[in-house]
């Protein structure tokens, strides 16, 4: 749809309610590489978990209709784009660049120093991010609902791991030189209501699972290849026949997964812009 750019303006999301935000999210993500549709309750949990600030997130309007958005989460003097999208019917009009520039200006006004985001390798939005100053910092691997039944059968030995406290978990993780992405920072992970933390015997590797029925793998790290094999072997045997893991850097964990014949289903790039 070709539009008149003079009928476009940007506002924050502060005055929109949960129903509005859910509708905008679902409409703008239509046709994406993955199903991104959220229920209203799912959206509520996502906003709270990510600590999205609606006051400092932006929406782009064409006339009176929201046709795009950016959701900004804030952690001290840094920010993270928790979602950014343009309604498919309004793409290819230069709106995304306007939206991003407005979001960065708003972030500068509250003295944020850096903004992070993740973008799929094949997503053309990466060009728009680069146009407003974002640069790639590293590659991230995505493992989405992979069937690991055959892999589990090949891993005969189940090395011992033990349950631990979050304090011990994050203390050992900090010594491993693991550099977490935004959704795997300590403050973010602690917002989950229930969780189970594990370390291997040598305390050189660990994993964090959600404590609900899904047992979702939230975080995994290792200081060396031996530890990666141990923690992954134990976790894969504790998990159902499906593995899901997001934002895993090219590290000992991703190396061990490849050795087990588990390859990423997608590649993302972590990007960052420094704000003056």
C-alpha positions in Angstrom: 0.0 0.0 0.0 1.5 3.3 -1.1 0.9 6.0 1.5 1.3 9.8 1.9 4.2 10.2 4.3 2.7 13.5 5.6 -0.1 11.5 7.2 2.4 9.5 9.3 3.4 10.3 12.9 5.0 8.5 15.9 3.8 8.3 19.4 4.7 6.2 22.5 2.6 3.2 23.4 1.9 4.6 26.9 -1.9 5.2 26.1 -2.6 1.8 24.5 -4.1 -1.0 26.6 -3.2 -4.7 26.6 -5.9 -5.5 24.1 -4.7 -2.9 21.6 -1.1 -4.0 21.9 -2.0 -7.6 21.4 -4.0 -6.8 18.3 -1.2 -4.6 16.9 1.5 -7.3 17.6 -0.5 -10.1 15.9 -1.4 -8.0 12.9 2.1 -6.7 12.2 3.8 -10.1 12.6 1.4 -11.8 10.1 3.4 -13.8 7.5 6.6 -13.9 9.6 9.1 -16.8 9.4 7.6 -18.2 12.7 4.1 -18.1 14.2 4.4 -15.0 16.4 0.7 -14.7 17.4 0.1 -14.1 21.1 -3.0 -14.3 23.3 -3.7 -11.4 25.5 -2.5 -13.4 28.6 0.7 -14.4 26.7 1.4 -10.8 25.8 0.9 -9.7 29.4 3.5 -12.2 30.6 5.9 -11.3 27.8 5.7 -7.5 28.6 6.2 -8.2 32.3 9.0 -10.7 31.8 10.9 -8.5 29.4 10.2 -5.3 31.5 9.0 -3.5 28.4 8.5 0.2 29.1 5.4 1.3 27.1 6.2 4.9 28.0 9.4 4.7 26.0 8.3 2.3 23.3 7.0 3.7 20.0 4.1 3.3 17.6 3.9 4.7 14.1 0.5 5.8 12.9 -0.9 6.3 9.5 -3.8 8.6 10.0 -5.3 7.1 13.2 -4.2 3.5 12.6 -1.1 2.0 14.3 0.9 0.4 11.4 4.1 -0.5 13.3 5.8 -0.6 16.7 9.0 -1.0 18.6 9.0 -2.4 22.2 11.8 -1.1 24.3 13.0 -3.0 27.5 15.3 -1.1 29.8 18.0 -2.3 32.1 19.9 0.5 33.9 21.5 2.5 31.1 21.0 -0.1 28.3 18.0 -1.0 26.2 16.7 -4.0 24.2 14.3 -4.0 21.3 11.9 -6.8 22.4 10.0 -6.6 19.1 9.9 -4.3 16.1 7.6 -4.7 13.1 5.6 -2.9 10.4 2.1 -4.1 9.3 2.6 -6.1 6.1 0.1 -3.9 4.2 2.3 -0.8 4.9 5.8 -2.1 4.2 8.2 -0.7 1.6 7.2 2.9 2.4 10.3 3.7 4.5 8.2 3.6 7.7 10.6 1.2 9.5 13.5 3.6 9.3 11.3 6.4 10.6 10.1 4.3 13.5 13.6 3.1 14.5 15.0 6.7 14.3 12.2 7.9 16.6 12.8 5.0 19.0 16.6 5.8 19.2 15.9 9.5 19.7 13.5 8.6 22.6 16.2 6.3 24.1 18.7 9.1 23.9 16.3 11.4 25.8 16.5 9.2 28.8 20.3 8.8 28.5 20.5 5.2 27.5 24.0 4.3 26.3 23.4 1.2 24.2 20.5 -0.6 22.5 20.6 -4.3 21.7 18.4 -6.5 19.5 18.4 -9.9 17.7 17.5 -10.4 14.1 17.2 -13.5 12.0 19.9 -13.9 9.3 17.4 -13.9 6.5 15.3 -10.9 7.8 15.6 -7.9 5.5 15.0 -5.7 8.6 18.7 -6.1 9.3 19.4 -3.5 6.5 17.1 -1.0 8.2 18.8 -1.6 11.6 22.2 -1.0 10.0 20.9 2.2 8.3 20.3 3.7 11.7 23.6 2.7 13.2 23.2 -0.9 14.5 26.2 -3.1 14.0 26.5 -6.9 14.3 28.2 -8.0 17.5 28.0 -11.8 17.1 26.2 -14.7 15.7 23.6 -16.6 17.8 22.2 -20.0 17.2 18.6 -20.9 17.5 17.4 -24.5 18.2 13.6 -24.7 17.9 11.6 -27.7 18.9 14.2 -30.2 17.6 13.4 -33.9 18.0 16.2 -35.4 20.0 14.9 -38.9 20.6 17.6 -40.5 18.4 20.3 -38.3 19.9 19.3 -39.4 23.4 19.6 -43.0 22.5 23.2 -42.4 21.3 24.2 -40.7 24.6 24.4 -43.7 26.8 26.2 -42.3 29.7 24.3 -39.9 31.9 26.9 -37.9 33.9 25.9 -36.7 37.4 24.6 -33.3 37.9 23.2 -31.7 41.1 20.5 -29.2 41.8 21.8 -25.9 43.1 20.6 -22.4 44.2 20.4 -19.5 41.8 23.1 -17.8 43.7 25.5 -20.7 43.2 24.4 -21.1 39.6 25.0 -17.5 38.6 28.2 -17.3 40.6 29.7 -20.2 38.7 28.4 -18.9 35.4 30.2 -15.6 35.9 33.5 -17.5 36.3 33.0 -19.3 33.0 33.4 -16.1 30.9 30.0 -16.8 29.4 28.6 -13.6 27.9 24.8 -13.9 28.0 22.4 -12.2 25.5 19.7 -9.9 26.9 17.1 -12.7 27.6 19.7 -14.7 29.4 21.0 -12.0 31.7 20.8 -12.8 35.3 18.1 -10.1 36.1 16.0 -11.4 33.2 16.1 -15.0 34.2 15.4 -14.3 37.8 11.9 -13.0 36.8 10.7 -16.5 36.0 8.4 -17.6 38.8 9.7 -21.2 39.0 13.0 -22.7 37.8 15.4 -25.5 38.4 19.2 -24.9 38.4 21.8 -27.6 37.8 25.6 -27.8 37.8 27.9 -30.6 36.8 30.2 -32.1 39.5 33.2 -29.9 38.6 30.9 -26.8 38.6 32.3 -25.9 35.2 28.9 -26.1 33.4 25.3 -25.5 34.3 21.7 -25.3 33.0 18.6 -23.5 34.1 15.1 -25.0 33.3 11.7 -23.5 33.9 10.1 -25.3 36.9 6.7 -25.7 35.2 5.5 -28.8 33.3 7.2 -27.6 30.1 10.7 -27.8 31.6 11.8 -25.3 29.0 15.6 -24.9 28.8 16.2 -21.3 29.7 20.0 -21.2 29.9 23.0 -23.4 29.5 26.7 -22.6 29.6 30.1 -24.3 30.0 33.7 -23.3 30.6 35.1 -26.1 28.4 34.1 -28.9 26.0 34.1 -31.7 28.6 31.7 -29.7 30.8 29.4 -28.9 27.8 29.1 -32.6 27.0 28.3 -33.5 30.6 25.6 -30.9 31.2 24.0 -31.4 27.8 24.0 -35.2 28.2 22.3 -34.8 31.6 19.8 -32.2 30.4 18.9 -34.0 27.2 18.0 -37.1 29.2 15.9 -35.1 31.6 14.1 -33.3 28.8 11.2 -34.7 26.7 12.1 -35.6 23.1 12.2 -31.9 22.1 15.0 -29.4 22.4 14.3 -25.6 22.2 17.1 -23.1 23.0 17.5 -19.5 21.8 20.3 -17.1 21.4 23.2 -19.6 22.0 26.6 -18.1 20.9 29.2 -20.0 19.1 30.7 -21.5 22.2 31.4 -24.9 23.9 27.7 -25.6 24.1 27.0 -25.1 20.4 30.2 -27.1 19.7 29.0 -30.0 21.8 25.5 -29.9 20.2 27.1 -30.2 16.8 29.1 -33.2 18.0 25.8 -34.8 19.0 24.4 -34.1 15.5 22.2 -31.3 16.7 22.4 -28.3 14.4 20.7 -24.9 14.6 17.3 -24.5 13.0 18.1 -20.8 12.4 20.9 -18.2 12.8 20.4 -14.8 14.4 22.6 -11.8 14.8 22.9 -9.8 17.9 23.2 -6.2 16.9 24.0 -3.1 19.0 24.0 0.7 18.6 25.9 3.0 20.8 24.0 6.2 21.6 26.0 9.5 22.0 
